[in-house]
């Protein structure tokens, strides 16, 4: 009788340890916008052309992976079930609004389409995130006004394998990509054109 009890307690302990270990991984976490950086716009010269954002696509190889901790021999994953393309597009549009640009849901003078190629944070001694968005800016009649990649990076210190730090560095990489994009004279020119 005593052996059966010990065996049952041992099984419960192993099950509890496995549950704690599984809960310790940052998997299937919702995306959250937590920038710590501000837009850096420099000399922004834009007309108030209405800018329409199409929903961005997620073109990454693994649509769930958003980061990893590489401090130990075995990397610890950070994953999300959320739509990364929609998340990046929504917040890039918010940043355009914050920069004083006029974004609209439909009937834009220019239309921005995007594909997220990279959205990932690696943690070793610091957190380092990279975002890469392929953008196409088109006129209302379908003419391509500009097409290219908007890259962004961010680095920060933080507590080990901390979800808030992943949110911050990933958000900052989108802010930095948008800052670079809006500071480009070619982008400014494309956003002023209407057809």
Helices and strands as residue ranges (DSSP letters): H 2-24, E 51-53, E 57-58, E 65-69, E 76-79, H 84-98, E 103-104, E 110-123, E 127-139, E 144-156, H 163-183, H 185-192
